[in-house]
């Protein structure tokens, strides 16, 4: 596991910055601290194309690196329909809009749109 001085909140803010900078569609961050031992935050965002999804994921990785955080795992870059970036304290899901609508992961966490935040 990578040692870092970044707090979960700082890392969350870095992820939000990357999502905003890359104009991710319908970006949401859910605080799952206390609901799971996996992570503190789950971030969800959509891209308009596979290239956009990959670019968003790359920006998230780069932005996290600015605070000394390297991904613990990255899945899905090859196809870029759904890319998962595990940053430890924040897990980021970047998906094509139709893939996101199909899986509706935010609902798994029992979160409606009013509870999730950009």
C-alpha positions in Angstrom: 0.0 0.0 0.0 1.3 3.4 -0.9 2.0 5.8 2.0 0.5 9.2 1.6 0.0 12.4 3.5 -3.2 13.1 1.7 -6.3 12.8 3.8 -9.4 11.1 2.3 -11.0 14.5 2.0 -8.0 15.9 0.2 -8.0 13.0 -2.2 -11.7 13.3 -2.8 -11.2 17.0 -3.6 -8.5 16.1 -6.1 -10.8 13.6 -7.8 -13.6 16.2 -8.0 -11.1 18.6 -9.6 -10.1 16.1 -12.2 -13.7 15.2 -13.0 -14.6 18.9 -13.3 -11.6 19.7 -15.4 -12.4 16.9 -17.8 -16.0 17.9 -18.0 -17.2 14.5 -16.8 -21.0 14.1 -17.1 -23.1 13.9 -14.0 -20.2 13.5 -11.6 -21.2 12.3 -8.1 -19.3 11.5 -4.9 -20.8 9.4 -2.2 -19.5 9.2 1.3 -19.5 5.5 2.2 -17.5 5.8 5.3 -19.1 3.6 7.9 -21.1 1.7 5.2 -18.1 -0.3 4.0 -14.6 -1.1 4.9 -13.5 -0.9 1.3 -13.2 2.9 1.0 -14.3 6.2 2.3 -15.7 7.7 -0.9 -17.1 6.4 -4.2 -17.0 8.7 -7.2 -19.1 8.1 -10.3 -19.0 9.9 -13.6 -19.8 9.4 -17.2 -18.0 10.1 -20.4 -19.4 10.9 -23.8 -17.2 8.4 -25.6 -14.6 5.7 -24.8 -11.9 8.2 -25.4 -13.5 10.7 -23.0 -13.9 7.9 -20.4 -10.2 7.0 -20.7 -9.2 10.7 -20.6 -11.2 11.3 -17.4 -9.6 8.2 -15.7 -6.1 9.4 -16.8 -6.8 12.8 -15.3 -8.0 11.3 -12.0 -4.8 9.3 -11.8 -2.7 12.3 -12.6 -4.5 14.6 -10.1 -4.2 12.0 -7.3 -0.5 11.8 -8.1 -0.2 15.5 -7.3 -0.9 14.6 -3.6 1.3 11.5 -3.6 -1.4 8.9 -4.2 -0.8 6.1 -6.7 -3.7 3.8 -7.7 -3.9 0.5 -6.0 -5.6 -0.9 -9.1 -6.9 0.2 -12.4 -9.4 -1.9 -14.3 -11.1 -1.4 -17.7 -8.7 1.0 -19.5 -8.4 -1.4 -22.4 -12.1 -1.2 -23.5 -12.8 2.1 -21.7 -16.5 1.4 -21.4 -16.2 1.3 -17.6 -12.9 2.3 -15.9 -12.4 1.7 -12.2 -9.6 3.5 -10.4 -8.9 2.3 -6.9 -7.1 5.1 -5.0 -7.6 3.5 -1.6 -9.6 6.1 0.2 -11.5 6.9 -3.0 -12.8 4.5 -5.6 -13.6 6.1 -8.9 -16.0 4.6 -11.5 -15.9 6.3 -15.0 -18.4 4.9 -17.4 -20.1 5.4 -20.7 -23.6 6.8 -20.0 -25.4 3.7 -21.2 -23.2 1.5 -19.1 -23.8 3.6 -16.0 -27.5 3.6 -16.6 -27.5 -0.2 -16.9 -25.6 -0.9 -13.7 -27.0 2.1 -11.6 -24.3 1.6 -9.0 -25.3 4.7 -7.0 -28.6 2.9 -6.2 -26.8 -0.1 -4.8 -25.5 2.2 -2.1 -29.1 3.4 -1.4 -28.3 6.9 -2.6 -30.6 9.1 -4.5 -29.4 12.2 -6.5 -30.1 14.6 -3.6 -27.7 12.7 -1.3 -24.9 12.4 -3.8 -22.7 15.5 -4.3 -20.6 16.7 -7.2 
